Amino acid sequence: MDLNFTPEELAFRAEIRQWVAENLPKDISHKVHNALRLSKDDMQRWAKILGKKGWHGWAWPKQFGGPGWNAVQRHLFEEECALAGAPRVVPFGPVMVAPVIMAFGSPEQQQRHLPGIMSGEVWWSQGYSEPGSGSDLASVKCRAERQGDKYLVNGQKTWTTLGQYGDWIFCLVRTDTSVKPQAGISFLLIDMKSPGVTVRPIIMLDGEHEVNEVFFDNVEVPAENLVGEENKGWTYAKYLLAHERTNIADVNRAKRELERLKRIAKSEGMFEDQRFRDQIALLEVDIVALEMMVLRVLSAEKSGKQSLDVAGLLKIRGSEIQQRYTELMMLAAGPFALPFIQEAMEAGWQGDHIGAAHCAPLASHYFNYRKTTIYGGSNEVQRNIVAQTVLG
């Protein structure tokens, strides 16, 4: 196992770094580096810039319009984007549903949906969780009943991230109640402009409208929008979740946020506190360890070896690290981290005399990141999966 990058890989990194520096809008990178609210326009503007280059689907093979990069090149691309202050690509289209459509979708579905995902024009949402089905997705109750050449969908999804912007949503739906739960689920692609689709906001503790409830009331979905075979959706869902959990780890963002933590600690005088510096050092060690685990997986992929199924491990460690750096930022800022009223923050009322502006978003991010150990399959459930499949 060689964790050192080759000269060719280092040249590739330099090429990506230069391109990102020339094409990433400065107003967007400023927001990312300072944890300010990103609008839909900010996120989609960057997606379309990547799309024009053919990089919005940076992990896609060439046959579907992607760059055909190997695992190491994909990692270097993600790292350079993160360190430059690029927004995290909204994953539901290019990272989640696109690989499912490539692997299991019909040629017609691939031709219809993949170009819009690559260009950044079409916004996708995820319809997995329900009020009674989170980590236990096999218990989904949203029902799709086949009626001739269409499905009639009734039910509810919840915690639908950025669903208020969604053009399409991919859903797990119950199509058979007579078999064991995992065997009666199908994977449907639903146009969110269809009659009967209602999106209701869930306003979070930090005041953000990030997640939603989505209701389906006799929504007619063409049967051609079924991905793969009916009642095989559980297989496709597991395939997608492996991509989601690896994506959640996001070691590159953790490296960027570590540097932000150091800047905040120095600005607030906490970097002189030996005990606080120890906590930063411990976090940095864990981030390096997470990166080494990612590089081990990449090394195995590059050499053609079958790596362990570590998606759950990456999700566990990555999500815990995200919670720790938001907590340490709060501790560094002390009482100045308390305000999290978005309107006041955007108005710039936090001046240097009453608390630096970099402290303003810290409380909202701390609250928001409490979710990371729950979504994508709670860490408790992931530990059980790792114990069974990896440790035996």
C-alpha positions as CSV (number, residue, x, y, z in Angstrom):
1,M,0.0,0.0,0.0
2,D,1.5,3.3,-1.1
3,L,-0.2,6.4,0.3
4,N,2.1,8.9,-1.5
5,F,0.8,10.6,-4.6
6,T,2.6,10.0,-7.9
7,P,4.1,12.9,-9.9
8,E,1.2,12.5,-12.3
9,E,-1.3,12.8,-9.5
10,L,0.4,15.9,-8.1
11,A,0.3,17.5,-11.6
12,F,-3.4,16.7,-11.7
13,R,-3.9,18.4,-8.3
14,A,-2.1,21.5,-9.6
15,E,-4.3,21.6,-12.6
16,I,-7.5,21.3,-10.5
17,R,-6.3,23.9,-8.1
18,Q,-5.6,26.4,-10.9
19,W,-9.0,25.8,-12.6
20,V,-10.9,26.2,-9.3
21,A,-9.0,29.4,-8.5
22,E,-9.9,30.8,-11.9
23,N,-13.6,29.7,-11.9
24,L,-14.9,29.7,-8.3
25,P,-16.8,33.0,-7.7
26,K,-15.2,35.0,-4.9
27,D,-18.5,35.9,-3.3
28,I,-19.4,32.2,-3.0
29,S,-16.0,31.2,-1.5
30,H,-16.2,34.1,1.0
31,K,-19.5,32.7,2.2
32,V,-18.1,29.2,2.5
33,H,-15.0,30.2,4.4
34,N,-17.1,32.3,6.8
35,A,-20.0,29.8,7.1
36,L,-22.5,32.3,5.8
37,R,-25.8,31.2,4.4
38,L,-25.7,29.9,0.8
39,S,-28.7,30.7,-1.4
40,K,-30.1,28.3,-4.0
41,D,-28.5,30.6,-6.6
42,D,-25.1,30.2,-4.9
43,M,-25.3,26.4,-4.9
44,Q,-26.7,26.1,-8.4
45,R,-24.4,28.7,-9.9
46,W,-21.4,26.6,-8.8
47,A,-23.1,23.4,-10.0
48,K,-23.6,24.9,-13.5
49,I,-20.0,26.1,-13.6
50,L,-18.9,22.5,-12.9
51,G,-21.5,21.2,-15.3
52,K,-20.1,23.3,-18.2
53,K,-16.7,21.7,-17.6
54,G,-18.2,18.2,-17.3
55,W,-17.2,18.0,-13.6
56,H,-20.6,18.2,-11.8
57,G,-20.6,14.4,-12.2
58,W,-16.9,14.2,-11.3
59,A,-17.2,10.6,-10.2
60,W,-19.0,9.5,-13.4
61,P,-17.5,7.2,-16.0
62,K,-16.8,8.5,-19.5
63,Q,-19.6,6.5,-21.0
64,F,-22.2,8.6,-19.1
65,G,-20.5,12.0,-19.8
66,G,-18.2,12.1,-16.8
67,P,-14.4,12.7,-16.8
68,G,-13.6,9.0,-16.0
69,W,-11.3,9.9,-13.2
70,N,-9.9,7.1,-10.9
71,A,-10.5,7.1,-7.2
72,V,-7.4,9.2,-6.3
73,Q,-8.2,11.8,-8.9
74,R,-11.7,12.1,-7.5
75,H,-10.3,12.6,-4.0
76,L,-7.9,15.3,-5.2
77,F,-10.7,17.1,-7.0
78,E,-12.9,17.1,-3.9
79,E,-10.0,18.2,-1.7
80,E,-9.0,21.1,-3.9
81,C,-12.6,22.3,-4.2
82,A,-13.1,22.1,-0.4
83,L,-9.9,23.9,0.5
84,A,-10.6,26.7,-2.0
85,G,-14.0,27.4,-0.4
86,A,-16.3,25.8,-3.0
87,P,-19.8,24.9,-1.8
88,R,-20.3,21.2,-1.2
89,V,-22.1,19.9,-4.2
90,V,-25.7,19.0,-3.4
91,P,-25.3,15.3,-3.6
92,F,-28.8,14.0,-4.3
93,G,-28.4,14.2,-8.1
94,P,-24.8,13.6,-9.1
95,V,-23.7,11.5,-6.1
96,M,-26.8,9.5,-5.1
97,V,-29.5,9.0,-7.8
98,A,-27.2,9.2,-10.8
99,P,-25.1,6.1,-9.9
100,V,-28.4,4.2,-9.3
101,I,-29.7,5.3,-12.7
102,M,-26.4,4.3,-14.3
103,A,-26.3,0.9,-12.7
104,F,-30.0,-0.1,-12.7
105,G,-31.9,2.4,-14.9
106,S,-33.1,1.9,-18.4
107,P,-31.3,3.5,-21.4
108,E,-34.3,5.8,-21.7
109,Q,-34.0,6.9,-18.0
110,Q,-30.3,7.4,-18.5
111,Q,-30.8,9.6,-21.6
112,R,-33.6,11.6,-19.9
113,H,-32.1,12.3,-16.5
114,L,-28.3,12.2,-16.6
115,P,-27.7,15.2,-18.8
116,G,-29.8,17.5,-16.5
117,I,-28.0,16.2,-13.5
118,M,-24.6,16.8,-15.0
119,S,-25.4,20.3,-16.2
120,G,-26.7,21.3,-12.8
121,E,-30.0,22.5,-14.3
122,V,-32.2,19.9,-12.6
123,W,-32.4,19.8,-8.8
124,W,-33.0,16.4,-7.2
125,S,-34.3,15.6,-3.7
126,Q,-34.2,12.4,-1.6
127,G,-37.4,10.7,-0.5
128,Y,-36.2,8.0,2.0
129,S,-37.1,8.9,5.6
130,E,-40.7,8.9,6.9
131,P,-42.1,9.9,10.3
132,G,-41.8,6.2,11.4
133,S,-38.9,5.1,9.2
134,G,-35.5,6.6,9.6
135,S,-32.6,4.3,10.2
136,D,-35.1,1.4,9.7
137,L,-35.8,2.2,6.1
138,A,-37.3,-1.3,5.5
139,S,-40.4,-0.1,7.4
140,V,-41.4,2.6,4.8
141,K,-45.1,2.9,4.4
142,C,-45.5,5.4,1.5
143,R,-47.5,3.3,-0.9
144,A,-47.4,3.0,-4.7
145,E,-50.2,1.0,-6.3
146,R,-49.8,-0.1,-9.9
147,Q,-52.8,0.9,-12.1
148,G,-52.1,0.0,-15.7
149,D,-49.3,2.2,-17.0
150,K,-48.9,4.3,-13.9
151,Y,-48.5,4.2,-10.1
152,L,-50.7,5.9,-7.7
153,V,-48.5,7.2,-4.8
154,N,-49.9,8.1,-1.3
155,G,-47.9,8.8,1.8
156,Q,-45.3,11.1,3.4
157,K,-41.6,11.6,3.4
158,T,-39.8,13.8,6.0
159,W,-36.4,15.5,6.6
160,T,-36.2,16.1,2.8
161,T,-33.2,18.3,2.6
162,L,-33.6,21.3,0.4
163,G,-36.8,19.7,-1.0
164,Q,-38.3,23.2,-1.5
165,Y,-36.0,23.6,-4.5
166,G,-36.6,20.1,-5.9
167,D,-37.6,19.5,-9.5
168,W,-37.5,15.7,-9.1
169,I,-37.4,13.3,-6.1
170,F,-36.3,9.7,-5.9
171,C,-38.4,7.7,-3.5
172,L,-38.6,4.4,-1.8
173,V,-42.2,3.2,-1.9
174,R,-44.1,0.2,-0.7
175,T,-45.4,-1.8,-3.6
176,D,-46.0,-5.2,-1.9
177,T,-47.3,-5.7,1.7
178,S,-47.5,-9.5,1.5
179,V,-43.8,-10.2,1.7
180,K,-41.1,-9.4,4.2
181,P,-40.5,-5.7,4.5
182,Q,-37.3,-5.5,2.4
183,A,-38.8,-7.5,-0.4
184,G,-41.8,-5.2,-1.1
185,I,-40.0,-1.9,-1.8
186,S,-39.6,-0.2,-5.1
187,F,-37.5,2.8,-6.3
188,L,-39.5,5.5,-8.1
189,L,-38.5,8.8,-9.8
190,I,-41.2,11.4,-9.2
191,D,-41.7,14.8,-10.8
192,M,-42.2,17.2,-7.9
193,K,-44.4,19.4,-10.0
194,S,-47.0,16.5,-10.3
195,P,-50.5,17.3,-8.9
196,G,-50.8,16.0,-5.4
197,V,-47.2,16.7,-4.3
198,T,-47.1,19.1,-1.3
199,V,-43.9,20.4,0.3
200,R,-44.1,21.8,3.8
201,P,-41.1,23.4,5.5
202,I,-39.6,22.2,8.8
203,I,-37.9,25.2,10.4
204,M,-35.0,24.1,12.5
205,L,-33.6,25.3,15.8
206,D,-31.2,27.6,14.1
207,G,-34.0,29.3,12.1
208,E,-33.1,27.6,8.8
209,H,-35.5,26.2,6.3
210,E,-33.2,23.3,5.3
211,V,-35.5,20.3,5.6
212,N,-39.1,19.6,4.7
213,E,-42.1,17.2,4.8
214,V,-43.3,16.0,1.4
215,F,-46.8,14.6,1.1
216,F,-48.1,12.5,-1.8
217,D,-51.9,12.5,-2.3
218,N,-53.0,10.3,-5.2
219,V,-49.9,11.3,-7.2
220,E,-49.8,9.7,-10.6
221,V,-46.4,8.5,-11.6
222,P,-45.7,6.9,-15.0
223,A,-44.7,3.3,-14.7
224,E,-41.7,4.1,-16.9
225,N,-40.3,6.0,-13.9
226,L,-39.7,2.8,-12.0
227,V,-36.0,2.1,-11.7
228,G,-35.1,-1.5,-12.3
229,E,-37.6,-4.1,-11.2
230,E,-40.6,-3.7,-9.0
231,N,-40.0,-4.8,-5.4
232,K,-36.2,-4.7,-5.9
233,G,-35.8,-1.2,-4.5
234,W,-34.1,-2.4,-1.3
235,T,-31.1,-3.5,-3.4
236,Y,-30.9,-0.1,-5.1
237,A,-31.3,1.7,-1.8
238,K,-28.4,-0.1,-0.2
239,Y,-26.3,0.7,-3.3
240,L,-27.2,4.4,-2.9
241,L,-26.6,4.5,0.8
242,A,-23.0,3.3,0.4
243,H,-22.4,6.4,-1.7
244,E,-24.2,8.6,0.8
245,R,-22.3,7.4,3.9
246,T,-18.9,7.8,2.2
247,N,-20.0,11.3,1.2
248,I,-21.0,12.2,4.7
249,A,-17.4,11.5,6.0
250,D,-16.2,14.5,3.9
251,V,-12.6,14.5,5.2
252,N,-11.8,17.4,2.9
253,R,-14.3,19.8,4.5
254,A,-13.0,18.7,7.9
255,K,-9.5,19.8,6.9
256,R,-10.8,23.2,5.8
257,E,-12.9,23.6,9.0
258,L,-9.9,22.7,11.1
259,E,-8.0,25.7,9.7
260,R,-11.1,27.9,10.4
261,L,-11.1,26.6,14.0
262,K,-7.5,27.6,14.4
263,R,-8.3,31.1,13.0
264,I,-11.1,31.6,15.4
265,A,-9.1,30.3,18.4
266,K,-6.3,32.7,17.5
267,S,-8.7,35.7,17.0
268,E,-10.3,35.0,20.4
269,G,-7.1,34.4,22.3
270,M,-7.8,30.8,23.0
271,F,-4.8,29.5,21.0
272,E,-2.7,30.6,24.0
273,D,-4.5,28.2,26.3
274,Q,-2.5,24.9,26.4
275,R,-5.5,22.7,27.2
276,F,-7.5,24.2,24.3
277,R,-4.6,23.7,21.9
278,D,-4.5,20.1,23.1
279,Q,-8.1,19.7,22.0
280,I,-7.3,21.1,18.6
281,A,-4.3,18.8,18.3
282,L,-6.5,15.8,19.2
283,L,-9.0,16.8,16.5
284,E,-6.3,17.2,14.0
285,V,-4.9,13.7,14.7
286,D,-8.4,12.2,14.2
287,I,-8.8,14.1,10.9
288,V,-5.4,12.8,9.7
289,A,-6.4,9.3,10.8
290,L,-9.7,9.6,8.9
291,E,-7.8,10.8,5.8
292,M,-5.5,7.8,6.1
293,M,-8.5,5.5,6.1
294,V,-9.8,7.2,3.0
295,L,-6.4,6.9,1.3
296,R,-6.2,3.2,2.2
297,V,-9.6,2.7,0.4
298,L,-8.3,4.7,-2.6
299,S,-5.1,2.7,-2.7
300,A,-7.0,-0.5,-2.7
301,E,-9.3,0.7,-5.5
302,K,-6.3,1.9,-7.5
303,S,-4.5,-1.4,-7.3
304,G,-7.7,-3.3,-8.1
305,K,-8.0,-5.0,-4.7
306,Q,-11.4,-5.3,-3.0
307,S,-11.4,-3.1,0.0
308,L,-13.4,-3.7,3.1
309,D,-16.9,-2.3,3.2
310,V,-15.9,0.7,5.3
311,A,-18.7,3.2,4.3
312,G,-20.2,2.8,7.8
313,L,-16.8,3.4,9.5
314,L,-16.2,6.5,7.4
315,K,-19.7,7.8,8.2
316,I,-19.2,7.2,12.0
317,R,-15.8,8.9,12.3
318,G,-16.6,11.7,9.8
319,S,-19.8,12.7,11.5
320,E,-18.3,12.7,15.0
321,I,-15.4,14.9,13.8
322,Q,-17.9,17.4,12.3
323,Q,-19.6,17.7,15.6
324,R,-16.4,18.1,17.4
325,Y,-15.0,21.0,15.3
326,T,-18.3,22.9,15.6
327,E,-18.2,22.4,19.4
328,L,-14.7,23.6,19.7
329,M,-15.5,26.7,17.6
330,M,-18.3,27.5,20.0
331,L,-15.9,27.1,23.0
332,A,-13.3,29.3,21.4
333,A,-15.8,32.1,20.9
334,G,-17.4,31.8,24.3
335,P,-20.4,34.1,24.8
336,F,-19.9,35.8,21.4
337,A,-21.0,32.5,19.8
338,L,-24.5,32.8,21.3
339,P,-26.2,35.0,18.7
340,F,-27.6,33.0,15.8
341,I,-30.3,35.3,14.5
342,Q,-29.7,35.0,10.7
343,E,-31.1,38.4,9.8
344,A,-29.0,40.2,12.3
345,M,-25.9,38.2,11.2
346,E,-26.4,39.1,7.6
347,A,-26.9,42.7,8.5
348,G,-23.4,42.7,10.0
349,W,-24.3,43.9,13.4
350,Q,-21.6,41.9,15.1
351,G,-18.7,44.5,15.0
352,D,-15.2,44.0,16.3
353,H,-16.1,45.7,19.6
354,I,-18.9,43.4,20.6
355,G,-17.7,40.1,19.0
356,A,-16.1,39.5,15.7
357,A,-18.3,38.6,12.8
358,H,-16.7,35.2,12.4
359,C,-18.5,34.2,15.7
360,A,-22.0,34.9,14.4
361,P,-22.7,31.6,12.6
362,L,-21.1,29.4,15.3
363,A,-24.2,28.6,17.3
364,S,-26.4,27.8,14.3
365,H,-23.7,25.4,12.9
366,Y,-23.3,23.7,16.3
367,F,-27.0,23.1,16.5
368,N,-27.3,22.0,12.9
369,Y,-24.4,19.5,13.1
370,R,-26.1,17.6,15.9
371,K,-27.9,15.8,13.1
372,T,-24.8,14.3,11.5
373,T,-24.6,11.2,13.7
374,I,-28.3,10.5,12.9
375,Y,-28.9,11.0,9.2
376,G,-27.6,8.5,6.6
377,G,-28.2,5.8,9.1
378,S,-27.6,6.6,12.8
379,N,-24.2,5.8,14.1
380,E,-25.5,3.3,16.6
381,V,-27.0,1.3,13.7
382,Q,-23.8,1.7,11.7
383,R,-21.8,0.2,14.6
384,N,-24.0,-2.8,14.6
385,I,-23.6,-3.2,10.8
386,V,-19.8,-2.8,11.1
387,A,-19.7,-5.4,13.9
388,Q,-21.7,-7.9,11.8
389,T,-20.1,-7.4,8.3
390,V,-16.6,-6.3,9.0
391,L,-15.6,-7.7,12.4
392,G,-17.7,-10.9,11.9
